[in-house]
């Protein structure tokens, strides 16, 4: 029998190069521990966001989350 977990929306911040992106994703939490479990599809999306942030694809990043850019002081 499969374990039943509670699904919640959590925020993940991904930083690559001069960009950081805050995205909301679904995670499953099980009663026996406090770990957030992500689906394979969500992990692939986070990997794509990392690649696009490294490439500087700001248009894509804005579509999936809140974008922050490092500025020199």
C-alpha positions in Angstrom: 0.0 0.0 0.0 1.3 3.5 -0.9 2.0 5.9 1.9 -0.3 8.9 2.1 1.3 12.3 2.4 0.1 15.9 2.6 0.8 18.1 -0.4 1.8 21.7 0.3 3.1 24.6 -1.9 6.6 25.6 -0.8 9.0 28.2 -2.1 12.4 27.3 -3.5 15.1 29.9 -4.4 17.5 28.9 -7.2 20.6 31.0 -7.7 22.9 30.7 -10.7 25.3 33.4 -12.0 23.8 36.8 -11.4 20.2 35.7 -11.1 18.1 34.2 -8.3 14.6 32.9 -8.9 12.0 32.3 -6.2 9.5 29.7 -7.4 6.6 28.0 -5.8 6.4 24.2 -6.2 4.3 21.4 -4.7 5.9 19.1 -2.2 4.6 16.1 -0.3 5.2 15.8 3.4 4.7 12.5 5.2 3.8 12.3 8.9 6.8 10.2 9.9 9.4 12.9 8.9 9.8 16.6 8.1 11.4 16.2 4.6 9.8 17.8 1.6 9.5 15.3 -1.3 9.4 16.6 -4.8 8.1 14.8 -7.9 10.3 13.9 -10.8 8.5 16.5 -12.9 9.2 19.2 -10.3 12.9 18.3 -10.1 13.1 18.5 -13.9 11.5 22.0 -13.8 14.0 23.1 -11.1 16.9 21.8 -13.3 15.6 23.7 -16.3 15.3 26.9 -14.2 19.0 26.4 -13.1 20.1 26.0 -16.8 18.1 29.1 -17.9 19.4 31.2 -15.0 23.0 30.3 -16.0 22.1 31.3 -19.6 20.5 34.6 -18.5 17.1 33.7 -20.0 15.3 36.4 -18.0 12.1 36.0 -20.0 11.7 32.4 -19.1 12.7 33.1 -15.5 10.0 35.8 -15.1 7.4 33.3 -16.4 8.1 30.8 -13.7 8.9 32.9 -10.6 10.1 36.1 -9.1 13.5 37.1 -10.5 16.3 38.8 -8.6 19.5 40.2 -10.2 22.8 40.7 -8.5 24.0 44.3 -8.9 27.4 45.6 -8.2 27.6 48.1 -5.4 
